[in-house]
């Protein structure tokens, strides 16, 4: 599994994960854990799909 280096996971519940979110540190966009962009791009089960993300490509060092 390849995950984007700029994707952070934030757990907001002690006993439940219903309020957990992913946050992109490049664009500050928040995603739910079951968001399709996270599943297929930011944290894909195969390959390095995050490298195809336009935000990742346009990042400034």
Secondary structure, 3 states (H helix, E strand, C coil): CEECCCEEEECCCCCCCCCCEEEECCCCCEEECCCHHHHHHHEECCCCHHHHCHHHHCCCC
